[in-house]
Structure formats: structure tokens, C-alpha cells
Amino acid sequence: MAAGAGTGNLWMNGVMMNRKQKIRDYLKSLKFRLLLVLLLFGIVPMLVMQFFVIRGYENVRLMSAP
């Protein structure tokens, strides 16, 4: 019984190592880098513009308050 328990653990260890290798390969891939660049070019300008638009709106609203 002890020999059978060890093979299952070894198989599970191999699966986890394979999964980690796939994740590591994806993080190094060109597809991931392009996705990261597109996200940065899409999200960062949106957040910056949103910040300035909200600040501008608040300044105008405070100036026009009675």
C-alpha cells in the first residue's frame, strides 16, 4: 500500500510543475507582453483623464456655488 500512495503524489507533483511551467511560459510570451502594453495604453490614459475631468468639474462647481 505504501508504494501506491507514493505514485499518486509523484503524479500530482508533476501536474503542478507542468502547470507552473505553462504559467511561466505564458508570462514570458509575446502575447502576454502585447496584452500588457494594450492594457497600459488603454487604462492608464483613461484613469488620468477621468481624474482631470472630475477635478475640473469640481472646480467649476465650487466656483459657481452661491
C-alpha positions in Angstrom: 0.0 0.0 0.0 2.9 2.4 0.7 4.2 2.1 -2.9 0.8 3.0 -4.4 0.5 6.1 -2.3 3.8 7.5 -3.5 3.0 7.2 -7.2 -0.1 9.4 -6.8 1.8 12.1 -5.0 4.5 12.0 -7.7 1.9 12.3 -10.4 0.3 15.3 -8.6 3.7 16.9 -8.2 4.3 16.5 -12.0 0.9 18.1 -12.8 1.7 21.1 -10.6 5.1 21.5 -12.1 3.6 21.4 -15.6 1.0 24.0 -14.6 3.7 26.3 -13.2 5.8 25.9 -16.3 2.8 26.8 -18.5 2.1 29.9 -16.5 5.8 30.9 -16.6 5.9 30.4 -20.3 2.8 32.5 -20.8 4.2 35.3 -18.7 7.3 35.3 -20.9 5.3 35.1 -24.2 4.8 37.9 -26.7 1.1 37.5 -26.4 1.2 38.4 -22.7 3.5 41.4 -23.3 1.2 42.7 -26.0 -1.8 42.3 -23.8 0.0 44.2 -21.0 1.0 47.1 -23.3 -2.5 47.4 -24.7 -3.9 47.4 -21.2 -1.5 50.1 -20.1 -2.2 52.2 -23.2 -6.0 51.8 -22.6 -6.4 52.0 -18.9 -3.8 54.5 -17.7 -4.9 57.3 -20.0 -8.5 56.7 -19.1 -7.7 57.0 -15.4 -5.6 60.1 -15.9 -8.3 61.8 -18.0 -11.0 60.7 -15.5 -9.0 62.3 -12.7 -8.6 65.6 -14.5 -12.2 65.7 -15.7 -13.5 65.1 -12.2 -11.2 67.7 -10.7 -12.2 70.2 -13.4 -15.8 69.6 -12.8 -15.4 70.1 -9.0 -13.5 73.3 -9.5 -16.2 74.7 -11.8 -18.9 73.6 -9.5 -17.3 75.2 -6.5 -16.8 78.5 -8.4 -20.4 78.7 -9.4 -21.8 77.8 -6.0 -23.8 80.7 -4.4 
